[in-house]
Amino acid sequence: MEWEQFEIWRQNGNEWEMLAFFPDFEVASALARNRSSRMRLIHSIYQDGVVVEQKVLAELGVTRNKIVK
């Protein structure tokens, strides 16, 4: 059996943890944009309960390094 889902992952220290998953991109994207911490929106494809492909669609909440002059 194969299925795909859109996952919201949050950075917690040096590790990433999955917060939620949805079959619909629009729902996952809207929820990810409304989070304030560092997030990733990932499209995952599973086959027989195992991840066979993952693609990071967006990384949100990334801070930029300041340039000090």
Phi, psi and omega per residue, in radians:
M1 nan 2.333 3.139
E2 -2.115 2.449 3.045
W3 -2.610 2.846 3.095
E4 -2.203 2.680 3.094
Q5 -2.647 2.826 3.115
F6 -1.923 2.143 -2.999
E7 -1.981 2.513 3.036
I8 -1.883 2.113 3.132
W9 -1.997 2.523 3.136
R10 -2.136 2.448 3.078
Q11 -1.447 2.242 3.121
N12 -2.193 1.667 -3.023
G13 1.231 -2.142 3.125
N14 -1.713 0.050 -3.084
E15 -2.010 2.721 3.078
W16 -1.899 2.416 3.104
E17 -2.300 2.458 3.139
M18 -1.361 2.245 3.110
L19 -1.631 -0.715 -3.061
A20 -2.811 2.848 3.047
F21 -2.500 2.626 -3.055
F22 -2.496 2.604 3.060
P23 -1.359 -0.258 -3.041
D24 -1.926 2.213 -3.140
F25 -1.084 -0.762 -3.055
E26 -1.046 -0.736 3.130
V27 -1.150 -0.845 -3.129
A28 -1.075 -0.748 -3.125
S29 -1.126 -0.759 3.139
A30 -1.101 -0.743 3.131
L31 -1.192 -0.697 -3.140
A32 -1.120 -0.689 -3.135
R33 -1.164 -0.432 -3.094
N34 -1.581 0.091 3.108
R35 -1.610 2.626 -3.103
S36 -1.738 -0.333 -3.128
S37 -1.513 3.078 -3.136
R38 -1.227 2.154 -3.039
M39 -2.273 2.728 2.976
R40 -2.245 2.394 3.003
L41 -1.814 2.071 -3.010
I42 -2.141 2.362 3.018
H43 -1.691 2.109 -3.101
S44 -2.103 2.470 3.044
I45 -2.041 2.259 -3.123
Y46 -2.004 2.556 3.037
Q47 -2.376 2.120 -3.103
D48 0.935 0.697 3.073
G49 1.407 0.109 -3.117
V50 -2.095 2.393 3.094
V51 -1.183 2.181 3.092
V52 -1.908 -0.295 3.104
E53 -2.757 2.434 3.043
Q54 -2.418 2.433 3.115
K55 -2.380 2.194 3.074
V56 -1.330 2.046 -3.129
L57 -1.545 -0.582 -3.126
A58 -2.749 2.558 3.013
E59 -2.167 2.112 -3.017
L60 -2.052 2.645 3.072
G61 1.403 0.268 3.132
V62 -1.362 2.246 3.112
T63 -1.541 2.547 3.118
R64 -1.575 2.569 3.047
N65 -1.224 2.386 3.110
K66 -1.395 2.450 3.060
I67 -1.702 2.027 -3.115
V68 -1.702 2.234 3.140
K69 -2.031 nan nan
